[in-house]
């Protein structure tokens, strides 16, 4: 991932926007990561993936709550 200092990102905002069209860019301030800038399309893909992951976790938790004892019995020797 490309990295850009915050001061440079401010001065060259147009270039930053062009760069994020191709790939996310890490923004640093005083050598520390402070942000990542990405295209709207990449952001939407990330949101969709996170939403799917949240559903998987929720369904797993609900399943364990409801059927956990059965799972334990089935998994035992």
C-alpha positions in Angstrom: 0.0 0.0 0.0 1.3 3.4 -0.9 2.0 5.8 2.0 1.8 9.6 2.1 2.6 12.0 4.8 -0.4 14.1 6.0 1.3 17.4 5.1 2.0 16.1 1.5 -1.6 14.9 1.3 -2.9 18.3 2.1 -0.6 20.0 -0.4 -1.3 17.5 -3.1 -4.9 16.5 -2.5 -5.7 16.2 -6.2 -2.9 13.6 -6.6 -4.1 11.8 -3.5 -7.6 11.5 -5.0 -6.0 10.2 -8.3 -3.9 7.7 -6.4 -6.8 6.3 -4.3 -8.8 5.6 -7.5 -6.2 2.9 -8.2 -5.5 1.6 -4.6 -5.9 2.7 -1.0 -3.3 5.1 0.4 -2.1 5.1 4.0 -1.8 8.6 5.5 0.9 9.2 8.2 1.6 12.0 10.6 5.0 12.2 12.3 5.7 8.6 11.1 2.5 7.1 12.6 -0.4 5.7 10.6 -3.4 8.0 11.1 -5.8 7.1 8.3 -6.4 5.2 5.1 -8.0 6.9 2.1 -9.8 4.7 -0.5 -12.1 5.0 -3.4 -15.9 5.0 -2.9 -16.1 1.7 -4.7 -13.5 0.1 -2.4 -15.2 1.5 0.7 -18.6 0.1 -0.4 -16.9 -3.4 -0.9 -15.5 -3.1 2.6 -18.9 -2.2 4.1 -20.5 -5.1 2.3 -17.9 -7.5 3.5 -18.1 -6.2 7.1 -21.9 -6.6 7.0 -21.6 -10.2 5.9 -19.0 -10.9 8.6 -21.3 -9.4 11.2 -24.1 -11.6 10.1 -22.0 -14.7 10.2 -20.9 -13.9 13.8 -24.5 -13.1 14.9 -25.8 -16.3 13.4 -23.0 -18.4 14.9 -23.7 -16.8 18.4 -27.4 -17.4 18.1 -26.8 -21.0 17.0 -24.4 -21.7 19.9 -26.9 -20.2 22.3 -29.7 -22.3 21.0 -27.9 -25.6 20.1 -24.7 -25.4 22.0 -25.5 -28.4 24.3 -26.4 -30.5 21.2 -23.2 -29.5 19.5 -21.3 -30.6 22.7 -23.0 -34.0 22.8 -22.4 -34.6 19.0 -18.8 -33.6 19.3 -18.1 -35.8 22.4 -16.7 -39.3 22.2 
